[in-house]
Amino acid sequence: MMVRIKELQRRLDQTLGKPGSYLAGIDKVGNVKHMTVGARLYRVEQQLGSLEKKLDSVISIITVLAQNQQVGIKSEENA
């Protein structure tokens, strides 16, 4: 039974990270706070939202550049 518990704990540590490896900061009293799984998930979601905005910007820039290149090619063909 103990082996199963240790194996489950090892798998959780591998998936979620070891307890204490993610620190959220310091509370009002000065104690170090550990991040909960929910807080870590929220942080990942925020980072994904930021990444999505950056990707949208990159796609917009690439679209504008592609349109400008097509306009340049068409004007060279007409000249």
C-alpha positions in Angstrom: 0.0 0.0 0.0 2.8 2.4 0.9 4.4 1.7 -2.5 1.2 2.8 -4.3 1.0 6.0 -2.3 4.7 6.8 -3.0 4.1 6.1 -6.7 1.0 8.3 -6.8 2.9 11.1 -5.0 5.8 10.8 -7.4 3.4 11.1 -10.4 1.7 14.1 -8.9 5.1 15.8 -8.3 6.1 15.1 -11.8 2.8 16.4 -13.3 2.2 19.4 -11.0 5.7 20.1 -9.7 7.0 19.5 -6.2 5.2 21.3 -3.4 7.1 24.5 -2.6 8.7 24.7 -6.1 6.2 27.4 -7.0 6.1 30.3 -4.6 3.4 33.0 -4.9 5.2 35.6 -2.8 5.1 36.8 0.7 2.0 37.5 2.8 1.4 40.4 5.1 3.1 38.7 8.0 6.2 37.9 6.0 5.6 34.2 5.5 6.3 32.6 2.1 3.1 31.6 0.4 2.9 28.5 -1.9 0.8 28.7 -5.1 -2.2 26.5 -5.2 -3.0 24.5 -8.3 -5.8 26.9 -9.1 -3.5 29.9 -8.9 -0.9 28.2 -11.1 -3.7 27.3 -13.6 -4.9 30.9 -13.6 -1.3 32.1 -14.2 -0.9 29.7 -17.2 -4.3 30.9 -18.6 -3.1 34.6 -18.3 0.1 33.7 -20.1 -1.8 32.0 -22.8 -4.0 35.0 -23.3 -1.0 37.2 -23.6 0.6 34.8 -26.1 -2.6 34.8 -28.1 -2.6 38.6 -28.4 1.0 38.6 -29.5 0.3 35.9 -32.1 -2.7 38.0 -33.4 -0.3 41.0 -33.8 2.2 38.9 -35.7 -0.5 37.6 -38.0 -1.7 41.1 -38.7 1.8 42.3 -39.5 2.4 39.4 -41.8 -0.9 39.9 -43.6 -0.1 43.6 -44.2 3.4 42.7 -45.5 2.0 40.1 -47.8 -0.6 42.6 -49.2 2.1 45.2 -49.7 4.3 42.7 -51.5 1.4 41.7 -53.8 0.7 45.4 -54.6 4.4 45.9 -55.4 4.4 42.9 -57.8 1.2 44.1 -59.6 2.6 47.6 -60.1 5.8 46.1 -61.6 3.8 44.0 -64.0 1.8 47.1 -65.1 4.9 49.2 -65.7 
